[in-house]
Amino acid sequence: MGTVPLISDEAASAEVLAVYADIRATRGTDFINNFWRALANDPALLKATWDRLKVVMGPGDLDPLVKEMIYIAVSVANGCSYCAHSHTAGAKAKGMTPEQHGELMSVIRMAMQTNGLVTAMQVPVDEAFLV
């Protein structure tokens, strides 16, 4: 159960409805997910987060599917089930195959294992790796 109410369209202020409309237009859907409805409790935070997400996840040098896969990996590492689920759905919508998903999970598992080992042993960074 959440700690804040999810703001419906009927309960939303004009400022929140404007962000909801932009989300719908940008994504080409009528669906507003619970993350945005929870953030709508703070309209300024909702708008700032949506505006930043549009830039970060928008067109750039990284392929949109790659961005979603990075988001999945970071979400798993941070233990965010909601984000892992929502960005897995996003990656699948952008063409991620079951094989790619399996390989991504293998990379995440490997990175988490080796990160844990290096952290536990406090291995000094090789001079050649420093930029």
N, C-alpha and C positions, 0 to 999 in steps of 0.2 A: 504494500500500500504506500502511495506517495505521501510526501509531507506537505504538499501544497495542492490546492484544487487545480484541475485542468480547466482552462478557460474556454468555454464553448463560444461559438459565434454569437449566440444570443446574449451572452454575458460580457462580451468583449467591448472594449472602448473603441472609438473611431481610430485611434493610433494603432491598436492591436489589429483591428480589422484590415487596416492598410497593409500591415506586414503579412497577415494571412493571405490577402489578395496577391501580394507579390510572390509569396511562396507558391501559391497555386499557379500563377502565370509562369513563373520560372520553371517549375517542375512539370507543367502541363498535366496537372491532376487536381482533383477537388479535395484530396486527402490532406489533412493537417495532422501530423503525428503528435503523440503525447509530449515529446520533448518540447516542441514549440508551444503547445498549449500550457505546459508547466511554466516555461519561461515568461509567458504572457502575464504572469503575476507581477512582473517588473517590466513594463512596456519598453523602457529605455534599454534594458539588458536584452530583451527579445530582439529589438531592432538592431542593436550593435552586433549581436551574435550572428543574426541572419546576414547582415551586410558583410561581415568578415568571412563567413562561410561561403557566400557567393563568390568572393574573390579567390579564396584559397582553393575551393573545389571547382572553380570555373576553368575556362580554357587557359592553357599554359604549356610549358614544355613537357610536363608529365601527362601521359595518357590518362583519361578519366578513370579507366579501370584500375590502373596502377595506383591512383590516388585513393580509390576505395579500398584496395588491398592494403595499402599502408595504414589507412584508418582502422581496418580490421586488426592488423598486427598491434598497433598502439592500444586499441581498445582492449584486446586480450591481455596485453602486458599490464594495463592499468586496472584490469578486473571489472571492466564496464560491460556487463551483459547486454544492457539495452543497446549500446553503441555497436557491440559486436554483431548483434542481430540485425540492427537497422542497416549497417554498412555491408553486411553479407548480402542482405536483400538488394541493396544498391549495386553491389558488384555483380550479382547474378543478373540484374536488369541491364547491366552494361556488358554482358556477355561472358562473365566468368563461368568456366566449365567446371564440372565436378572434379576433373583431374587437376585443374589449376587450384581449386579450393583445397584439395588434398595436399598438393605440393606446398601451398601457402601454409597450411597447418604444420607441415613438416619443418619448414623454415622457422616458424614461430617457436615450435618445440625446441629445435636445435639452438636457436638464439637464446631462449630463456635458460636452457641448461648451461650453455657455455658462459652466459652472463653471470649466472649464479656461481659457477666455479671460479671464474676470474675475480668476482667480488669477494668470495670467501677466502681466496688465497692472496688477495690484494696484489695481483701480478702487476709489476710496473709496466707502463706503456713503453714499447720499443721506440727508440729515438727516430727510427725510419718512419714511424706512423704519425709523428707530430707534424702538424702543418703550421 
